[in-house]
Each structure stands twice: as structure tokens, then as C-alpha cells.
Amino acid sequence: MAGMATGARGLQNEPNVVPMIDVLLVLLIIFMITIPLSRVAIDLQLPDPKPPEDQPPPEKPDQIVLEVMPGGVFMINKRQIPKEQLPAEFKSIYDPRPEKILFVKGDPEVKYQDIIWSMDVARGGGVKVIGIPPKDAAAGAAPSK
């Protein structure tokens, strides 16, 4: 560099950025098109948000709550039902009902298979929707017919 004049043109080390910008724009367009196509939808039924504190929660006297207790004890709306009579009890409760909704509460000491068995029996008895009751609603459930 000592022998070169300051105004003389020699080798230059400047990258040509125009092709790089073109490649980046093409990649950006490709990603903008492919990302919305790759999304997978999952159907969820989320509970409504909490009602305002000034409004009391609506009362549902026709809720059916099945409690699975330790030792093979099953309770429908605080009424104990023997394990053998559970299928017939579900049939008698849900045959006349237009809404076939059941809420299931399981005791923490109960085996998971007992809760699943009771849900299968409920499906066989005509229940269409099975859910978990809110903490307050399960305590105030009315007895079944």
C-alpha cells in the first residue's frame, strides 16, 4: 500500500449487498406464506370467565354430580348408590332429560381406573357431556329425581 497513490484505484473489498437483500426478501415472502398454512387448530371448550363479584353465580338445581369415593362408594348428588345399581340409576336419571350433562368429582385417594369406569358406565346410561364441577357448584347440587 505504500507504493500506491491515494487517488489510484486498486482492488476493493466491498461486498455486493443487492443479491443478499434479494435473497432475504424471497425468504421472507416464503416464510410469510408457509407459516399460516402450518398452523394446527385444537378444539377447546373453555369455561366462561368469572362473573363479576356483585352478581351471584346462577343456581342450577338440575345438575347431576357423581362423586367417586374410596372403597368403591359412588354418590350421585350426595346420595349413595351401590356399584351394581349405578348403570340403572344413570338410565333412570338421563332418559327423561333433554340435557345429558354429568359432573364427576373424584376423591384424591381413588384410583384413576375407578373414575374412568364410572364415566364409561355414565356414557352407557345416556350421558353425552362429562365435566368437572366448579368448587362451589358441587357443594350446592340438588338431589336427583
N, C-alpha and C positions, 0 to 999 in steps of 0.2 A: 504494500500500500504506500510505501514511502516514495516509490518511483512514479506514482500516478498523480496526475494533476487533479485539483479539486473539481474542476468542471468536466473532466473526461468521464465518459460513460463506460462502465465495465460490467462485470457480472452483477446481477442484482438478486437478492434473496427475498423477494416478496411473493407470498402465496397468492394464487388467484382464487379469491373467495366467492366469485359468482357461481361456479359449479357447485360449491359446497352449500350455498344458500338454496340453490335449486333442488338439490337432493333433500335438504331438510324440509323444504316446503312440500315436496312429494310425500315424504314420510309422515308429515303432519296430517296431510289430507287422508292418507291411508288409515292412520290411527283414528281420525275423526269419523271415518265411515265404519270401521270394523268394531269399535268399542260398543256402540249401541246395539249392534247385532249379536254380540256375545253375551248379553245380559240374560240371566235366568230368573224367571218370576216364581215366587213361592206364595201360595195362597195361605193367608193367615186370617184368623178371626180374633181381633184384639178387643179387649173389654173397653167399654166407654170410659172416658176419663172420670175422675172422681167428681160427683156432683158438688156444687157449692155448699159450703158449711151451713148456710142459712136454710137450705132445703133438706128435709129429712129424706132418707132413701125410701123409694117406693116399697110398699109391703106386697109380698107375693105369698098369699096363703096357700096357693095351689102347688108350691114347689115340693118336689119329692127328693129327699136326701137319703141316700143309702150310706150307712156308716158300717165299715168293716172293722170289727173289734178283735182283739186277741182271743184265741181259743175257739175260733170258728163261730163267733157270735156276729150275727147280722142284724142291724136295726134300720128300719125304714121309718123316718120321721119320729125317732125316739121310741119306736115300738119294736120290741124284739121279735124276730122271725126265725124259726128253725131253718137250718140249711136245706132240708128236704122240701120245705114248703116255699122256698124262695122263687122258683120258676112260676108256680101257680099264683103267687102273690103279685108278681110283676104282670102277669096276664090280666088278673082282675083289676089292677090299677090302671094299666095303659090301654086296654081295649076300648073303653068309652072315651078316652081323652083325644082331643084333636092335636094337642101339642105333646109330643112324646119326648120330654126332656128329663134327664136324671142327673142329679149331682152326687158325686161319690166322694166320701171322706174316708181316708184310711188312717188307722192308728199307726204311729211310728214303729210299733213293735210287731205289726202284722207283716207276714211275708208277701212279697210282691205278687206271687202266683195266686194268692187268695183274692187279692183285689182284681186281678185280671180275670179270674174265674167268675167273680160276681159280675163284672162288666159283660162277660160273654153270656151269662145267664140273663142279664137285663136286655141285651140285644135280642136274645131268643124270645123274650117276653114282650117285645114290641117297642123297645126304646130306640129312638133314632139318633138322639144327640146326648152325649155324655160329657159332663163338665165338672169342674171343681168349684164348689161354692165359695163365695166370699166369706170371710171370717164371721161377720155379723149375721148374714142371711141363714147360715146353717143353724145358729142357735135359736132363731125365731121361726123355724119351719113348723107348719101346722100338721096335725096328723092326717093320714090319708083316709079315703073313704072306705 
